[in-house]
Amino acid sequence: MKLSVVVPVYNEEAVLPLLFTKLYAVLDAMGTSYEVVFVDDGSSDRSVALLHAQFEQRPTVTQVVALARNVGQHLAIMAGFDHARGGYVLTLDADLQNPPEEIPRVLEALESGADYVGTIRRSRRDAWWRRAASGAINRLRERTTRIHLADHGCMLRAYDRRIIDLLRNGGESNLFIPALAYTLARHPVEIVVAHDERAAGQSKYSFARLVRLNFDLMTGFSLAPLQAFSFAGVTIALASMLFVGYLAVRRLLVGPEAQGVFTLFGIAFFLIGVLLMGLGIVGEYVGRIYEQVRHRPRYVIASVQSAPEQRE
């Protein structure tokens, strides 16, 4: 098996028929051995039924992994990695914003010697606020981590089998697969690919989920938030000492003053706010440790459909 294509699916019944048509046409035309591993991430619509029907039509090149509940895109992809058999593994979103026609170019980059192929969306067709937020996160990430991805949000990516095995054996509960794979790669490359509007349906990433995902990226690969808070704490402590000294001298020279009461309250509230923010940052790291040490399963599989020779 040369190529495995892992496709996470979550409530995509509107777009799946078109995805099947385009994806299999591209893969058949490539003339190489392949399989498509669809991972249903706890969909509540007819996505699972459509995936089962597609398996019945193409059982020799299709696997359907249905998860018991929604665990998120990256853990769903990891479930696909656990079932993929190809020497090369490619991930693709089900929404067709990354056209399957770009798959041969990504595979060609792998065959040219890369072990990790990232992609950069050309003329990105997302809302302006998503493009602006993505640009800001990219700049912040490059300043605080060693991960240099021009477009970390594009899931059309490909990995050599060595990278897949390392990801599977890592055991991390909180995953941001493109960034983690980048840290494991010896010869990572990025290429520019086309980007279209969604063929149907709506994005499953709300603004809150995007913020959470990028916060996971930051805390998963950098200690910068903790270090920044430590530096801010030292700075504020020194400034507070100077201010207390100033108030002591002023009391000796001018005498007691009632006018500064509200100023002191304002300073106290500011410091309390900084303290709570710091506790939140520390709590995020502690929470990640807590989730990791419990050793709970990353996901629970409800069912798997694959041909008998695939199961062997």
ABEGO torsion letter per residue (X at the ends): XABBBBBBBBGAAAAAAAAAAAAAAAAAAAGBBBBBBBBBBGBABAAAAAAAAAAAABAAABBBBBBABBAEAAAAAAAAAAABABABBBBBBAAGABBAAAAAAAAAAAAAGBABBBBBBBGBABBAAAAAAAAAAAAAAAAABABBBABAABABBBBBAAAAAAAAAAGBABBBAAAAAAAABABBBBBBBBBBBBABEBBABBAAAAAAAAAAAAAAABAAAAAAAAAAAAAAAAAAAAAAAAAAAAAAAAEBBAAAAAAAAAAAAAAAAAAAAAAAAAAAAAAAAAAAAAGBBABBBABBBBBAAAAX
